Amino acid sequence: MGRVLAAADIGSNSVHLLVAESTGTGLRRLCNESEWLQLGEVVSREGHIPEASLRDLLRILKEFKLEAERCRSGCLYVFATEAVRVAANRDEALARIAKEAGIQVDVISGQREAEFSLRGSMLDTRARSPVLLVEVGGGSAQVASCWGSQIDAEQSLPLGSGKLLVASGLRYPAADGDLKRLEDTIDHHLQDLADFGEPHSVVGSGGVARGLIRALHRDGERTLQLEEIEYLCWAASRLSIDLVMARFNVKPNRAKTLVPGAMVFAKILRKFNQREMTVSEYGVREGAILEILDGSIKPCRA
């Protein structure tokens, strides 16, 4: 039997726990749970993590800690991304988590987030290098130019789905002004994206990308065409949330992020003259566990 390890990701859309056992060829998932918290949207609107959100986060982390122990995990590594990175009360929130949940949270940089994503996505994608890795979360988007298992260049942009919902005031069905603000915001920030050169292939990672797969490919096919992504953006923006859920087979919280997420991916593909991307089933949590296994991460403890 391989080592059993756990990683929890305080993301900008959801808080997610993965407990996995190492195998000769990769990882076997033992527990894969998430709870929607929308920290990216909340922090974009409030500037900090409100008390109610922090109480919810503490409850979730305590439950995840117990679940990791039930699965006999050798450790629990907890990390946080953009929403916690930019919250004005970040230090106070982390101190509360350490005191009340007994968990030390590692706030990782955009570079580390991309490294975790690349490591995890390599479990099920063998794309030809150079690869453009794109992960869109609730608070930010990571774009990285990769060769093999190495990141040559990386950039983090404030193009998370939750942040864009707040910036654009997007409603469903969307008004023309909503979509114009959304598009203008994305275009403005993409002007700052460096020219990494034209890749041979594009890999999408993270919950937003997997949401696009669930919405468009119920057969499980993991390669999305640019035209499909643009169709999803066009179609979903014209529907109520209830109709988006019914037509695209997604949950209410994910339904809200379909249009901003699809628009970011589509515009990045166009910027790099690409017509398709392959979406990995794996990502940051798998990458973190693999780094624990090889000793690159020493799990944090309170």
C-alpha positions as CSV (number, residue, x, y, z in Angstrom):
1,M,0.0,0.0,0.0
2,G,1.3,3.5,-0.9
3,R,1.4,6.6,1.3
4,V,-1.9,8.3,2.0
5,L,-1.7,12.1,1.9
6,A,-4.2,15.0,1.9
7,A,-4.2,18.4,0.4
8,A,-6.9,21.1,0.8
9,D,-7.1,24.1,-1.4
10,I,-8.8,27.3,-0.2
11,G,-9.7,28.5,-3.7
12,S,-11.5,31.6,-4.8
13,N,-14.7,29.7,-5.8
14,S,-14.6,26.6,-3.5
15,V,-12.7,24.9,-0.7
16,H,-11.6,21.5,-1.9
17,L,-10.1,18.4,-0.1
18,L,-8.3,15.6,-1.8
19,V,-7.0,12.5,0.0
20,A,-5.0,10.2,-2.2
21,E,-2.9,7.1,-2.1
22,S,0.4,7.0,-4.1
23,T,0.6,4.2,-6.6
24,G,3.4,3.1,-8.9
25,T,2.0,5.2,-11.8
26,G,0.4,8.2,-10.0
27,L,-2.4,8.8,-7.4
28,R,-5.6,7.0,-6.4
29,R,-8.3,9.3,-5.1
30,L,-9.7,8.2,-1.7
31,C,-11.7,11.3,-1.0
32,N,-12.5,14.2,-3.2
33,E,-14.8,16.8,-1.6
34,S,-15.6,20.4,-2.2
35,E,-17.8,23.1,-0.7
36,W,-18.6,26.3,-2.6
37,L,-17.6,29.5,-0.6
38,Q,-17.2,32.2,-3.3
39,L,-14.3,33.9,-1.5
40,G,-13.1,35.4,-4.8
41,E,-16.4,37.2,-5.4
42,V,-16.8,38.2,-1.7
43,V,-13.3,39.6,-1.4
44,S,-13.6,41.4,-4.7
45,R,-16.8,43.1,-3.4
46,E,-15.8,43.6,0.3
47,G,-12.0,43.9,0.2
48,H,-11.6,41.5,3.1
49,I,-12.9,38.1,4.3
50,P,-16.1,38.9,6.3
51,E,-16.8,37.2,9.6
52,A,-19.6,35.0,8.2
53,S,-17.3,33.7,5.4
54,L,-14.5,33.1,7.9
55,R,-16.8,31.1,10.2
56,D,-17.8,29.0,7.2
57,L,-14.2,28.5,6.2
58,L,-13.3,27.4,9.7
59,R,-16.1,24.9,9.8
60,I,-15.1,23.4,6.4
61,L,-11.5,23.1,7.3
62,K,-12.3,21.4,10.6
63,E,-14.5,18.9,8.8
64,F,-11.8,18.3,6.2
65,K,-9.2,17.7,8.9
66,L,-11.4,15.1,10.5
67,E,-12.0,13.5,7.1
68,A,-8.3,13.3,6.4
69,E,-7.8,11.6,9.7
70,R,-10.6,9.1,9.0
71,C,-8.8,8.3,5.8
72,R,-5.6,7.7,7.8
73,S,-3.7,10.4,5.9
74,G,-0.1,10.9,7.0
75,C,-0.5,14.7,6.7
76,L,-2.8,17.5,5.7
77,Y,-1.3,20.3,3.6
78,V,-3.6,23.3,3.3
79,F,-2.9,26.1,0.9
80,A,-4.7,29.2,-0.3
81,T,-4.7,31.2,-3.5
82,E,-5.8,34.6,-4.9
83,A,-8.8,35.4,-2.7
84,V,-6.8,35.0,0.5
85,R,-3.6,36.5,-1.1
86,V,-5.4,39.9,-1.6
87,A,-7.7,40.0,1.4
88,A,-7.0,43.0,3.7
89,N,-7.5,40.9,6.8
90,R,-5.5,37.9,5.5
91,D,-3.0,37.7,8.5
92,E,-5.9,37.9,11.0
93,A,-7.8,35.2,9.2
94,L,-4.8,32.9,9.0
95,A,-4.1,33.4,12.7
96,R,-7.8,32.4,13.5
97,I,-7.5,29.3,11.4
98,A,-4.3,28.3,13.2
99,K,-5.7,28.9,16.6
100,E,-9.3,27.5,16.1
101,A,-8.7,24.7,13.6
102,G,-5.1,23.8,14.4
103,I,-4.2,24.3,10.7
104,Q,-1.3,26.3,9.3
105,V,-2.3,27.6,5.8
106,D,0.4,28.2,3.2
107,V,-0.6,31.2,1.0
108,I,1.0,30.3,-2.3
109,S,2.0,32.7,-5.2
110,G,0.6,32.6,-8.7
111,Q,3.9,31.0,-9.8
112,R,3.5,28.1,-7.3
113,E,-0.2,27.7,-8.3
114,A,0.9,27.3,-11.9
115,E,3.6,24.8,-10.8
116,F,1.1,22.7,-8.9
117,S,-1.3,22.8,-11.8
118,L,1.3,21.7,-14.3
119,R,2.5,18.8,-12.0
120,G,-1.1,17.6,-11.6
121,S,-2.2,18.0,-15.2
122,M,0.7,15.8,-16.3
123,L,-1.0,12.9,-14.7
124,D,-3.5,12.7,-17.6
125,T,-2.2,14.9,-20.4
126,R,0.8,14.3,-22.7
127,A,0.6,17.5,-24.7
128,R,3.3,18.4,-27.2
129,S,5.7,21.1,-26.0
130,P,5.8,24.0,-25.8
131,V,2.5,23.9,-23.8
132,L,0.4,26.9,-22.8
133,L,-1.1,26.0,-19.4
134,V,-4.2,28.1,-18.5
135,E,-6.0,27.9,-15.1
136,V,-8.9,30.2,-14.4
137,G,-10.1,30.3,-10.8
138,G,-12.5,32.5,-8.9
139,G,-10.0,35.2,-8.2
140,S,-7.3,35.0,-10.9
141,A,-6.1,33.3,-14.0
142,Q,-2.7,31.7,-14.3
143,V,-1.1,31.5,-17.7
144,A,2.2,29.7,-18.1
145,S,4.5,28.7,-21.0
146,C,5.8,25.2,-20.2
147,W,8.3,22.8,-21.8
148,G,8.0,19.3,-20.5
149,S,7.7,19.5,-16.7
150,Q,9.2,23.0,-16.5
151,I,7.6,26.4,-16.5
152,D,9.6,28.8,-18.7
153,A,7.4,31.9,-18.0
154,E,4.3,32.5,-15.9
155,Q,1.8,35.4,-15.3
156,S,-1.1,35.8,-13.0
157,L,-4.0,38.0,-14.1
158,P,-7.0,39.4,-12.2
159,L,-9.4,37.4,-14.4
160,G,-11.0,35.1,-12.0
161,S,-14.7,34.2,-12.6
162,G,-15.9,35.6,-9.3
163,K,-13.9,38.8,-9.7
164,L,-15.3,39.3,-13.2
165,L,-18.9,38.8,-12.0
166,V,-18.4,41.7,-9.5
167,A,-16.5,43.9,-12.0
168,S,-19.1,43.5,-14.8
169,G,-22.3,43.3,-12.8
170,L,-23.2,40.3,-15.0
171,R,-26.8,39.1,-14.7
172,Y,-28.6,36.2,-16.3
173,P,-30.0,36.7,-18.9
174,A,-27.2,39.2,-19.5
175,A,-27.9,42.8,-20.7
176,D,-25.7,44.1,-23.6
177,G,-24.0,46.5,-21.1
178,D,-23.1,43.6,-18.8
179,L,-21.4,41.7,-21.6
180,K,-19.6,44.8,-22.9
181,R,-18.2,45.5,-19.4
182,L,-17.1,41.9,-19.1
183,E,-15.4,41.9,-22.5
184,D,-13.7,45.2,-21.9
185,T,-12.4,44.1,-18.5
186,I,-10.9,40.9,-19.9
187,D,-9.4,42.7,-23.0
188,H,-7.9,45.4,-20.7
189,H,-6.0,42.8,-18.5
190,L,-5.0,40.6,-21.5
191,Q,-3.1,43.6,-22.8
192,D,-0.7,43.0,-19.9
193,L,-0.2,39.3,-20.8
194,A,3.3,38.8,-22.1
195,D,3.9,37.2,-25.5
196,F,5.1,33.7,-24.6
197,G,5.3,32.7,-28.3
198,E,2.9,30.4,-30.1
199,P,2.5,27.0,-28.3
200,H,2.0,23.6,-29.9
201,S,-0.8,22.8,-27.5
202,V,-3.0,24.3,-24.7
203,V,-3.9,22.6,-21.5
204,G,-6.8,23.9,-19.3
205,S,-6.8,23.2,-15.6
206,G,-9.0,23.9,-12.6
207,G,-12.7,23.9,-11.7
208,V,-13.8,26.5,-14.3
209,A,-12.2,24.5,-17.1
210,R,-13.7,21.2,-15.8
211,G,-17.1,23.1,-15.6
212,L,-16.8,23.8,-19.4
213,I,-16.2,20.1,-20.1
214,R,-19.3,19.1,-18.0
215,A,-21.4,21.7,-19.8
216,L,-20.3,20.8,-23.3
217,H,-19.1,17.2,-23.3
218,R,-21.3,14.9,-21.4
219,D,-19.5,12.0,-23.1
220,G,-16.3,12.9,-21.3
221,E,-14.3,14.0,-24.3
222,R,-11.7,16.3,-22.8
223,T,-10.7,18.4,-25.8
224,L,-12.7,21.6,-26.4
225,Q,-12.8,23.5,-29.6
226,L,-12.7,27.3,-29.6
227,E,-16.0,27.5,-31.4
228,E,-17.6,25.4,-28.7
229,I,-16.4,27.6,-25.9
230,E,-17.6,30.8,-27.7
231,Y,-21.0,29.1,-28.4
232,L,-21.3,28.4,-24.6
233,C,-20.5,32.0,-23.8
234,W,-23.1,33.2,-26.3
235,A,-25.8,30.7,-25.4
236,A,-25.5,30.8,-21.6
237,S,-25.5,34.6,-21.5
238,R,-29.0,34.7,-23.0
239,L,-30.6,32.3,-20.5
240,S,-31.8,32.5,-16.9
241,I,-29.7,30.7,-14.3
242,D,-32.4,27.9,-14.1
243,L,-32.2,27.4,-17.9
244,V,-28.4,27.5,-17.9
245,M,-28.5,24.7,-15.2
246,A,-31.0,22.6,-17.2
247,R,-29.4,23.1,-20.6
248,F,-25.8,22.6,-19.6
249,N,-26.2,20.2,-16.7
250,V,-24.4,22.3,-14.1
251,K,-25.1,23.3,-10.5
252,P,-26.3,26.8,-9.6
253,N,-23.0,28.1,-8.4
254,R,-21.1,26.8,-11.5
255,A,-23.8,28.1,-13.8
256,K,-23.0,31.7,-12.7
257,T,-19.3,31.3,-13.7
258,L,-19.9,29.7,-17.2
259,V,-20.0,33.0,-19.1
260,P,-17.0,34.8,-17.6
261,G,-14.9,31.6,-17.5
262,A,-15.7,30.7,-21.1
263,M,-15.0,34.2,-22.3
264,V,-11.5,34.2,-20.6
265,F,-10.5,30.9,-22.1
266,A,-11.8,31.8,-25.5
267,K,-9.9,35.1,-25.6
268,I,-6.7,33.5,-24.4
269,L,-6.9,30.9,-27.1
270,R,-7.5,33.6,-29.7
271,K,-4.6,35.7,-28.3
272,F,-2.2,32.7,-28.9
273,N,-3.8,31.7,-32.3
274,Q,-5.1,28.4,-30.9
275,R,-8.2,26.5,-31.9
276,E,-8.5,24.0,-29.1
277,M,-7.5,23.0,-25.6
278,T,-7.4,19.8,-23.6
279,V,-8.8,19.9,-20.1
280,S,-7.0,17.9,-17.4
281,E,-9.1,16.1,-14.7
282,Y,-6.3,16.9,-12.3
283,G,-4.7,20.1,-11.0
284,V,-3.3,22.0,-8.0
285,R,-4.2,19.5,-5.3
286,E,-2.8,16.5,-7.1
287,G,0.3,18.6,-7.9
288,A,0.7,19.5,-4.2
289,I,0.4,15.9,-3.1
290,L,3.0,14.9,-5.7
291,E,5.4,17.5,-4.3
292,I,4.9,16.2,-0.8
293,L,5.7,12.7,-2.0
294,D,9.0,13.9,-3.5
295,G,9.9,16.1,-0.6
296,S,9.5,19.5,-2.3
297,I,6.9,20.4,0.3
298,K,7.1,19.9,4.0
299,P,3.4,19.9,5.1
300,C,2.6,22.8,7.4
301,R,1.3,22.3,10.9
302,A,0.0,24.8,13.4
